Amino acid sequence: MLKRLPRWIEYGAFILAFSAGCINAIGLSGLSHQAISHLSGTATLVGSAIVNTNVTLMLHFVLILLSFLVGAALSGLLLSGRSIKSGRPYDSLLVIEAILLILAMVLMHKGSLYGHFLASCACGIQNALATTYSGAVVRTTHVTGIFTDLGLMLGAKLRGEPLDNRKAILFVLIILGFILGGVLGTFLFSHYAFLALSAPVMICLILALSYRIYVKHSPAVL
């Protein structure tokens, strides 16, 4: 079954990870070193703000967490099933993500921190786009789980079990995409500040259009 899945899965995962890496690098460069595409550090900062009795900062971090949750919930609302499957409205969600990033870009360019919430919501949408792939959890806005799964696969290989080469390649592509996206995001921010978010906006729109064309010309829906 795994070998019958289309190649757009690898390409799409790489591009989505690239986009997320770009978004996160922009956030780290311009939002007081705050991540956008993942929440581990933000959740920790909520605890730190509680200890330091900084209510304003705590509420800001909590809203970031909730924004990501809202984005993931929106994906859950529009998508049925938990596995990656052709024909589902991934393109619609990518367009929504692009719109949120445009609004976030405008707000952050004007110095408004509300843009951070919209960017976090956009990443929540993207991270929930792909949930399972051949029994493995796939996330494209952070790579901690990807490194964990890849390490488990390598450990199993050393134990003598066969290695799922295609899945391993997928994980490597996500990692490389996220890193390369970080390179682009850092470079663009140094020249265009938050207007650099226009790059992941274009990526989302192009990916949405490409997926729509693929589905339209693919008679068999997986």
C-alpha positions in Angstrom: 0.0 0.0 0.0 2.8 2.4 0.9 4.4 2.1 -2.5 1.1 2.9 -4.3 0.9 6.3 -2.6 1.6 9.3 -4.9 4.9 11.1 -5.0 3.1 14.4 -4.2 3.3 13.3 -0.5 7.1 13.7 -0.4 7.1 16.9 -2.4 4.3 18.4 -0.4 5.8 17.6 2.9 9.2 19.0 1.9 7.6 22.3 0.6 5.3 22.6 3.7 8.3 22.1 6.0 10.3 24.6 4.0 7.5 27.1 4.4 7.2 26.5 8.1 10.9 26.8 8.6 10.8 30.1 6.8 7.9 31.4 9.0 9.6 30.3 12.2 12.9 31.9 11.2 11.1 35.2 10.6 9.4 34.9 14.0 12.7 34.1 15.8 14.3 37.1 14.0 11.7 39.7 14.7 9.4 38.7 17.6 11.8 38.9 20.5 13.2 35.5 19.5 9.7 33.8 19.8 9.0 30.7 17.8 5.8 30.6 15.6 5.6 27.2 14.1 5.9 25.1 17.3 4.7 25.5 20.9 7.2 23.7 23.2 9.1 26.9 24.1 6.0 29.0 24.3 4.4 26.6 26.7 7.5 26.8 28.9 7.4 30.6 28.7 3.8 30.5 30.0 5.2 28.7 33.1 8.0 31.3 33.5 5.6 34.2 33.2 3.4 32.7 35.9 6.3 32.4 38.3 7.4 35.9 37.5 3.8 37.1 37.9 3.9 38.8 34.5 0.2 38.6 33.7 0.4 40.5 30.4 3.2 38.3 29.1 1.5 35.1 30.3 -1.8 36.1 28.5 0.2 36.8 25.3 1.8 33.3 25.4 -1.5 31.6 26.2 -3.2 33.3 23.3 -0.4 32.0 21.0 -1.1 28.5 22.2 -4.8 28.9 21.7 -4.3 30.4 18.3 -2.4 27.3 17.2 -5.1 25.2 18.7 -7.8 27.1 16.7 -5.9 26.5 13.5 -5.6 22.8 14.1 -9.3 22.7 15.0 -10.1 24.3 11.7 -8.2 21.6 9.9 -10.0 19.0 11.9 -13.3 20.6 11.0 -12.7 20.6 7.2 -10.8 17.3 7.0 -12.4 13.9 7.5 -10.2 11.0 8.5 -6.7 11.1 9.9 -4.6 9.7 7.1 -3.1 11.6 4.1 -5.4 11.1 1.2 -5.9 12.7 -2.2 -9.1 14.5 -2.8 -9.4 16.1 0.6 -9.6 20.0 0.7 -6.0 20.6 1.5 -6.0 23.4 -1.1 -8.7 25.3 0.8 -6.8 25.0 4.0 -3.6 26.2 2.3 -5.5 29.3 1.0 -6.8 30.0 4.5 -3.3 29.7 5.8 -2.1 32.1 3.2 -4.8 34.6 4.1 -3.9 34.4 7.7 -0.2 34.9 6.9 -1.0 38.0 4.8 -3.0 39.5 7.7 -0.2 38.6 10.1 2.4 40.2 7.8 0.4 43.4 7.7 -0.1 43.6 11.4 3.4 42.7 12.4 4.8 45.2 9.8 2.8 47.8 11.7 4.2 46.7 15.0 1.1 44.9 16.2 1.6 41.7 18.2 -1.8 40.4 17.0 0.0 39.3 13.9 1.8 36.7 16.0 -1.5 35.1 16.9 -2.6 34.9 13.3 0.7 33.4 12.2 0.4 30.8 15.0 -3.1 30.0 13.8 -1.8 29.5 10.3 0.9 27.1 11.5 -1.8 25.2 13.5 -3.7 24.7 10.3 -0.7 23.5 8.4 0.6 21.2 11.1 -2.8 19.4 11.2 -3.0 19.0 7.4 -1.0 15.8 7.5 -1.6 13.5 10.4 -0.6 9.9 9.6 1.5 8.4 6.9 2.0 4.6 6.8 1.4 4.4 10.6 3.8 7.3 11.4 2.7 10.7 12.7 3.8 13.4 10.2 4.2 17.0 11.3 5.6 19.8 9.0 5.9 22.8 11.4 8.5 21.3 13.8 10.9 18.4 13.6 11.2 17.0 17.1 8.8 14.1 16.4 10.4 13.5 13.0 13.9 13.1 14.5 12.3 10.8 17.1 10.6 8.6 14.5 13.7 8.5 12.3 15.8 7.5 15.3 13.4 4.7 16.1 13.6 3.5 12.6 17.4 3.5 12.6 17.5 1.7 15.9 15.1 -1.0 14.6 17.4 -1.3 11.5 20.4 -1.9 13.8 18.3 -4.5 15.5 17.9 -6.3 12.2 14.5 -5.1 11.2 13.9 -3.9 7.6 14.1 -0.2 7.0 11.1 1.5 5.3 13.2 3.5 2.9 10.4 5.7 1.5 9.3 6.7 5.0 12.9 7.4 6.0 13.3 9.6 2.9 10.1 11.5 3.8 11.5 12.3 7.2 14.8 13.4 5.9 13.1 15.6 3.3 11.0 17.3 6.1 14.1 18.0 8.2 16.0 19.4 5.2 13.0 21.4 4.2 12.6 23.0 7.6 16.3 23.9 7.8 16.5 25.3 4.3 13.3 27.3 5.0 15.0 28.7 8.1 17.9 29.9 5.8 15.5 31.6 3.5 13.5 33.2 6.3 16.5 34.6 8.0 17.9 36.0 4.8 14.6 37.6 3.7 13.9 39.1 7.2 17.3 40.8 7.1 16.3 42.6 4.0 12.5 43.0 4.2 11.6 42.5 7.9 8.1 41.0 8.3 7.3 41.5 4.6 9.4 38.4 4.3 6.2 36.5 5.1 5.2 37.1 1.5 7.4 34.1 0.6 5.5 31.5 2.6 2.3 33.1 1.4 3.3 32.5 -2.2 4.4 28.9 -1.3 1.0 28.1 0.2 -0.9 29.5 -2.8 1.3 27.8 -5.4 1.0 24.5 -3.5 -2.8 24.9 -3.2 -3.1 25.5 -7.0 -0.8 22.6 -7.8 -2.8 20.3 -5.6 -6.1 21.4 -7.1 -4.7 20.8 -10.6 -3.4 17.4 -9.6 -6.8 16.3 -8.1 -8.6 17.6 -11.2 -6.5 15.6 -13.6 -6.2 12.5 -11.4 -9.2 10.2 -12.1 -8.4 7.8 -9.2 -8.8 9.3 -5.8 -6.8 7.4 -3.2 
